[in-house]
């Protein structure tokens, strides 16, 4: 083996080793089917820890997707079928500067105007939403923190995105037939390549 080929092998090995990342996998059972999510704690450690804490407490069980905008997002994690908000933990710091993008299938934290106001609510992107990516550390430029992606069940996400919506009380873009999150469970922690 020549010195040149040895260098090439070492470069390729270093690239391969660099592809391993810490991933937690969760299973979300909804009334329209199952969604599996990979969560990237190495890229958004506080956000993933926050989400997993809610999952392990059973917080998301029996909540609804309360906001569905076809061609944009499905959002849940805050309200039951009577639109009663659940009490949440304190808000977390926004980790949107992690270079993960709001692309189709990405899961991100919903928040208020304050970049550091996310608590339990999340959304899954139905399409690429580049306007929601991090641009700067300002109120208008911070974006929404992506912390994982759909690894199985994007057909279910798309089906939720196509349900009929309307206005319910003070809420718009609400599925007229509730789409319930029956349960969310952590099915594995570790790393994938």
C-alpha positions in Angstrom: 0.0 0.0 0.0 1.4 3.4 -1.0 1.6 6.4 1.3 -1.0 8.1 -0.8 -3.5 5.3 -0.4 -2.9 5.1 3.3 -3.7 8.8 3.6 -6.8 8.3 1.6 -8.0 5.4 3.9 -7.3 7.6 7.0 -9.3 10.5 5.5 -12.2 8.2 4.7 -12.1 6.6 8.2 -12.2 10.0 9.8 -15.2 11.0 7.7 -17.0 7.8 8.6 -16.3 8.2 12.4 -17.6 11.7 12.2 -21.1 10.6 11.0 -22.1 9.1 14.4 -24.5 11.2 16.4 -26.4 10.8 19.6 -30.0 10.0 18.9 -33.1 9.3 21.0 -36.0 7.7 19.2 -39.6 8.3 20.3 -42.8 6.7 19.1 -45.9 8.9 18.8 -49.3 7.0 18.5 -52.1 9.2 17.1 -55.6 8.5 16.1 -54.4 8.6 12.5 -51.4 6.3 12.9 -47.8 6.1 14.3 -45.0 8.6 13.9 -41.5 7.8 14.9 -39.1 10.6 15.6 -35.3 10.8 15.9 -34.2 13.5 18.4 -30.7 14.9 18.1 -29.4 15.6 21.6 -25.9 16.4 20.4 -27.3 19.3 18.3 -30.1 20.5 20.7 -29.3 19.1 24.1 -31.6 21.3 26.2 -34.5 21.1 23.8 -34.3 17.3 23.5 -34.0 16.9 27.3 -37.0 19.1 27.7 -39.1 17.2 25.2 -38.0 13.8 26.7 -38.9 15.0 30.2 -42.4 15.7 29.0 -42.6 12.4 27.1 -41.4 10.4 30.2 -44.0 12.2 32.4 -46.8 11.2 30.0 -47.5 14.9 29.4 -48.4 14.5 25.7 -50.8 11.6 26.2 -54.3 12.5 25.1 -53.4 15.9 23.8 -54.4 17.0 20.3 -52.9 18.5 17.2 -54.6 21.9 17.7 -53.1 23.7 14.7 -52.9 22.2 11.2 -52.0 24.3 8.2 -51.9 22.2 5.0 -48.7 22.9 3.1 -47.0 24.2 6.3 -47.1 22.5 9.7 -49.0 20.3 12.2 -48.7 21.6 15.8 -49.5 20.0 19.1 -48.4 19.5 22.6 -50.4 22.0 24.6 -54.1 21.4 24.6 -56.6 18.6 25.4 -59.8 18.0 23.4 -61.6 20.7 25.4 -58.8 23.2 24.5 -57.7 23.3 28.1 -54.0 24.1 28.3 -51.9 21.9 30.4 -49.5 23.3 33.0 -45.9 23.3 31.6 -42.4 23.5 32.9 -40.5 26.8 32.6 -39.5 27.9 29.1 -36.2 26.8 27.7 -33.4 28.7 25.8 -33.7 28.7 22.0 -31.1 26.4 20.4 -32.1 27.3 16.8 -28.5 28.4 16.1 -27.6 24.6 15.9 -27.7 24.7 12.0 -30.6 22.2 11.8 -33.1 23.5 9.3 -36.9 23.6 9.2 -37.2 21.2 6.3 -40.0 18.8 5.5 -40.3 16.2 8.3 -38.3 18.2 10.8 -39.7 18.6 14.3 -39.2 22.0 16.0 -40.3 23.8 19.1 -43.2 26.2 18.9 -42.8 29.5 20.8 -44.1 32.9 21.4 -42.5 36.2 20.2 -39.8 35.9 22.8 -37.1 33.5 21.2 -36.6 31.8 24.6 -40.3 31.1 25.3 -40.7 27.4 24.1 -42.1 25.0 26.7 -44.1 21.9 25.6 -45.6 22.7 22.1 -43.9 21.4 19.0 -44.6 21.4 15.3 -43.7 19.1 12.4 -42.9 20.8 9.1 -45.0 19.5 6.1 -42.7 21.4 3.7 -39.4 23.3 3.8 -40.0 26.5 5.9 -36.6 28.3 5.5 -38.1 31.6 6.9 -38.2 29.9 10.3 -34.5 29.0 10.4 -31.9 30.8 12.5 -30.5 34.0 10.9 -29.3 36.1 13.8 -29.5 36.4 17.6 -32.3 38.9 17.4 -36.0 38.6 18.2 -36.9 38.6 14.5 -34.0 36.5 13.4 -33.7 33.7 15.9 -36.1 31.3 14.3 -37.5 28.0 15.6 -35.3 25.3 17.1 -35.3 22.1 15.1 -34.4 19.2 17.3 -35.1 16.1 15.3 -36.9 14.6 12.3 -39.6 12.1 11.4 -37.9 8.8 10.7 -41.1 6.7 10.1 -44.7 7.7 9.5 -44.4 10.8 7.3 -47.5 9.5 5.5 -49.3 9.9 8.9 -48.0 13.4 9.3 -49.2 14.2 5.7 -52.6 12.7 6.5 -52.9 14.9 9.6 -51.9 17.9 7.3 -54.9 17.1 5.1 -57.7 17.0 7.7 -60.5 19.5 7.5 -59.9 22.5 9.7 -61.9 25.5 10.9 -62.4 27.9 13.8 -63.1 26.5 17.3 -63.6 29.2 20.0 -60.6 31.5 19.8 -58.5 29.0 17.8 -58.2 28.8 14.0 -56.7 26.1 11.8 -58.2 23.5 14.2 -59.0 19.9 12.9 -62.8 19.7 13.0 -62.5 16.0 14.0 -59.8 15.9 16.7 -56.5 14.3 15.9 -55.4 12.9 19.3 -51.9 12.1 20.4 -52.8 8.8 22.3 -49.3 8.3 23.6 -45.6 9.2 23.2 -42.9 6.9 24.4 -39.1 6.8 24.3 -38.2 3.6 22.5 -34.4 3.9 22.4 -31.5 6.1 23.5 -28.0 5.9 22.1 -26.4 6.6 18.8 -26.8 5.8 15.1 -24.5 6.0 12.2 
